Amino acid sequence: MDETPEQTAANPVTVQELAEAITELEEYRERLVNETMETAKKAKLMKPTVMARLEPELSRIDSALQQLRQQQAELASSN
């Protein structure tokens, strides 16, 4: 995802590649929440405290997902 506009123009991303990236990021997000909550439970930490700590990372992931979905929709509509 760290490509410059010149690289993107030379190597256009396909709808399939975007779908795969979205799936992987969604799976990562789910795994992050689940594994963190499991660890928190073992450490007897409260869920609101843990979620407050996770929120910045989840926000970054959600923002990236939104951008990827928008890019995917734009690509799909241009084809």
C-alpha positions as CSV (number, residue, x, y, z in Angstrom):
1,M,0.0,0.0,0.0
2,D,3.0,2.3,0.1
3,E,3.2,2.8,-3.6
4,T,3.6,6.2,-5.1
5,P,1.1,7.4,-7.7
6,E,3.7,6.6,-10.4
7,Q,4.0,3.0,-9.2
8,T,0.3,2.7,-9.1
9,A,-0.1,4.0,-12.6
10,A,2.6,1.5,-13.8
11,N,1.1,-1.4,-11.9
12,P,-2.6,-0.9,-11.6
13,V,-4.3,-2.7,-8.8
14,T,-7.0,-5.2,-9.7
15,V,-10.4,-5.6,-8.1
16,Q,-9.3,-9.1,-7.1
17,E,-6.2,-7.8,-5.4
18,L,-8.2,-5.2,-3.5
19,A,-10.7,-7.9,-2.4
20,E,-7.8,-10.0,-1.1
21,A,-6.4,-7.1,0.8
22,I,-9.8,-6.3,2.3
23,T,-10.3,-9.9,3.4
24,E,-6.8,-10.1,4.9
25,L,-7.3,-6.8,6.8
26,E,-10.7,-7.9,8.1
27,E,-9.2,-11.2,9.3
28,Y,-6.3,-9.3,11.0
29,R,-8.8,-7.0,12.7
30,E,-10.9,-9.9,14.0
31,R,-7.8,-11.8,15.1
32,L,-6.4,-8.7,16.9
33,V,-9.6,-8.2,18.9
34,N,-10.0,-11.9,19.7
35,E,-6.4,-12.5,20.8
36,T,-6.3,-9.3,22.8
37,M,-9.5,-10.1,24.6
38,E,-8.3,-13.6,25.4
39,T,-5.1,-12.3,26.8
40,A,-7.0,-9.6,28.7
41,K,-9.3,-12.2,30.2
42,K,-6.3,-14.3,31.4
43,A,-4.8,-11.1,33.0
44,K,-8.2,-10.2,34.5
45,L,-8.4,-6.9,32.7
46,M,-11.8,-5.3,32.1
47,K,-13.1,-5.3,28.6
48,P,-13.8,-1.5,28.4
49,T,-10.2,-0.8,29.4
50,V,-8.8,-3.2,26.8
51,M,-11.1,-1.8,24.1
52,A,-10.0,1.7,24.9
53,R,-6.4,0.7,24.3
54,L,-7.3,-1.1,21.1
55,E,-9.4,1.7,19.7
56,P,-6.7,3.7,18.0
57,E,-5.4,0.7,16.1
58,L,-9.0,-0.4,15.2
59,S,-9.7,3.1,13.9
60,R,-6.6,2.9,11.6
61,I,-7.7,-0.5,10.4
62,D,-11.3,0.7,9.8
63,S,-10.0,3.7,7.9
64,A,-7.8,1.6,5.7
65,L,-10.7,-0.8,5.0
66,Q,-12.9,2.1,4.1
67,Q,-10.3,3.4,1.6
68,L,-9.8,0.0,0.1
69,R,-13.5,-0.5,-0.3
70,Q,-13.9,2.9,-1.9
71,Q,-11.0,2.1,-4.3
72,Q,-12.6,-1.3,-5.1
73,A,-16.0,0.3,-5.8
74,E,-14.4,2.9,-8.1
75,L,-12.4,0.3,-9.9
76,A,-15.5,-2.0,-10.3
77,S,-17.6,0.9,-11.7
78,S,-14.9,1.9,-14.2
79,N,-14.8,-1.6,-15.7
